[in-house]
Amino acid sequence: MTKYRTSVRLDKDPSEDIDFASVPFPKPHPMMKWSLYVERLQEPMNLMDWRVEILDDPCEDDSYATVNCIYGQKKAELKLCEGFNDLSRDEQRSTFVHELTHCHLWVIQEMGEEDLAQFLSSGEKEMYSRSFRRAIEYAVDSLASAIAPHLPLPSDE
């Protein structure tokens, strides 16, 4: 088990130089950088009342990221693609803004896909759901494209 020193030994002569670079500190969780960046985006995107969690699991499809908003809560779960860290900073920012914009339109999407669709036959529901999802995706992408350039880029660390 690795032990990490969190304080300086008091039995050392204070005049001695301490090489803090040699002190092993735990590495932050890989998603911590992105969690902090999302927190930075939430205020200018008016999502301060949302709890956004970035999951360790990569997204399943060929997207850069996916978001799942939780029914009846202001909570979202984000998944990033395997190579997300290799994207340009601009692509990373655009992706986060796109996924966070979904939070604003989630109630509309939920209403369209769940509430209204229950009155349709299975074939009608499938056609309506695909069309509605596509329309939401275009709206989210257009809004995110307009918003993203006005928000900070992620750090390049």
N, C-alpha and C positions, 0 to 999 in steps of 0.2 A: 504494500500500500504506500502510495506517495503521500508524504506529508508536506503541507505548504506552510511556510512561515508567514505569519501575519503581523509580527511585531519584531522589533530589534531586541536582541539579547541585552539585558541590562548589566551583565557581568563583564562586558567589553569596555575597554577604555574609550570614552566618548571622543577622544581626540583621534582615534584610529579611523581611517577611511573605511567605509562599508561599501562593498561592491554589490549594489542592489541589482545590477544586471544578472548576477549569478543566482539570485533568489528565484526558485521555480514558482511561478504563479499558474494557477489553472487557466486553461484557455477558455475564453467565453464560448458559449453554445454557438454553433455555426449560424443559427437563425437569429441570434441576438442583434446583429447588424441590421437585418431587415425589419425586425420588430421595432427597433429604435427609429428607423427611417419611416415606417408606417405611422408611428406616433407623431412624427414631425409633419406628416402630410395631413393628419386628421383635422387639425385646427383650420387650416386654410380651406379644406374641403367640407367644413361644417359637419364633421363626423366625430366630434369629441365625445358624444354620448354613446358611441359604439365601442364595443370591445372586439378588437380584431386580433385573432391568434393566427400565427403562421405555423402550420403543421410540418413535422419532419418528413412525412411521406411526400414523394414527388407526385405531381398531377398525372392523371392516367392518360390523358389524350395528348395530342401533338401541340397543345397550347404552351405558351410561356408560363402561364399561371391559370389557376381556376379559383373561384370563390364560391363558398356555400354559405348563404345567410340562413340563420336559424329561425324557424317559424316562431312568431310571436315575441321575438327578442331582438334587441339591437346588438346582435352578436354575429360575427362573420369568421369563417375559417378559410384561410388562404393556403393553397399549395403551389409550390414553385416547381418548374421543370428541372430536370437533372443538371442541365448546363446553364442555369440562370446566372450564376456568377460570371460566366464568360460573355454574357451579352454586353453591349455598350451601355454606358451609364444612362444615355438618353432612352434606349430601349427598356431598361430597367424601370426608369421613372414612368414612361408611358404605360408600361404593363401594370405597375402598382396603381396609377391613377385610373386606368381602365377598370381594374378589378374593384377598386374602392367606389367608383361611380356606380357600379352595380348595386351597392348598398342603398343608394338614393332611390333607385327604381325597383327595388326588390318587391315592395308591396304591390306595385302595378303588375309585375311579372307573376307574382303569386296569385293575384286576383284573376289574371287572364288564364293561367295554366290550371289553377285548381278550382276556383269558385265558379267561373263561367263554363268551364269545360265539362262540368258534371251534367250539364243539360244537353250535351251533344252525344251522338252515337259514337262508337269507338273509331270508325273511319273519319268522321267529322272532327272528332277530338284530336286525332293524330295530325290531320291536315292543319287544323287551327293552331295546335300547339307548336308545330314546326314554323308556321308563318309568324306567330306571335313571338317566339323565341328569336327568330331572325330579325324581326323589327326592333325588338329590345336591344339586340346586339349591335345593330346599326346605330341606334340612338346613343347607346353607351359609348361606342367607339367615336362618334362625332363629338359628343360632349367631352370625352377624355382628351381627344386631340386638341380641342380648343383650350382646355384647362391646363394640361401638362406643361406647356412652355412657360407658364407663370409660376411654377412651383420649383423648389430646389431639386437639384440633381442629388442622387445618393453619393456618399463619399467614395473615393476610389481606393480606399484601404481594403 
